[in-house]
Amino acid sequence: MSRLPALFAAVVTAVLTFPATAFATERMPAVVTSMLRIGMSLVGLLVAVLLLLEAGRVRQVAAGGAIADKIGYVILAILCLAASALARWAQNFVTGVTVEQVQLASEAFVIVAMALLALYFASVRTALRDYMRAMTGSQMLANEHPDESAGEGEGASRG
């Protein structure tokens, strides 16, 4: 992400989540509150799309590695976060849905997303720990028998 879009996203997020702005929505007209909710949901969806694109790029770059093997968890978590934003949109466009139902659905999606991210990081941590143990073990073996590894190199160059 280039600097300008990142800066714009940070400023918009800071302004919309600043407590004075958030609490002022109670005193705003319903049209402004509705537009603010729609705008925040749209920003949430755009960020989710950017996250999906970046996760796909990470998967391509790290193909075959411990990070890319479990990237499906991250993609599912991003989809849950996007569904959370969509659930908030339902409040604006779907009749018969209460605010409590929307908040419950949104929070459920966020909790599932956090669980999926926790699963991803735990699996990557385990894979990296096993890798580091294997690397440490091979280095210790090479340190115990340095003359054998040097001898193999000399025998190979003679033959």
C-alpha positions, 0 to 999 in steps of 0.5 A: 500500500502506498503512503497516500492511501495508507495516510488517508485510511489512518486519518479517516479511521481516526476521525470516525472512531474519535470519541467525540465523533462517535458519541456525537452521532446520538445528536446528529439527524438520522440521515447523517447517522445513516450515511456515517454508518454506510460510509464506515461499512464501505470503508470496512469492506474496502479494507477487507478487499485490500486484506484479501488481495494482500493475503493472496499475494503473501500466499504466492510469495511464500508458496510452500512455506509455513506461512503460506500453508495455513494462509487459508485461516487468514483468508477466512478471518478476513471474510468474517470481518467483511461479513461483519461489515455487511451485517452492519449494512443490513441495518440500513437496507433490510427491514425487520432487523433490529440493532441488537441482532445486527450487533450480535451478528457482527460481534459473532463474525469478529469473534470467529475472525479472531479465533481463526487468526489465533489458529493461524498464528499458533500453527505458524509458530509451531511450524517455525519452532519445529524448523528452528529445532531442526536447524539447531539440531543439524548445526549441533551435529555439524559441530560435533563432527567437523572433520567428517564433513570436511573429509567428505568434501575432500573425498568428493573433490579427489574422485 
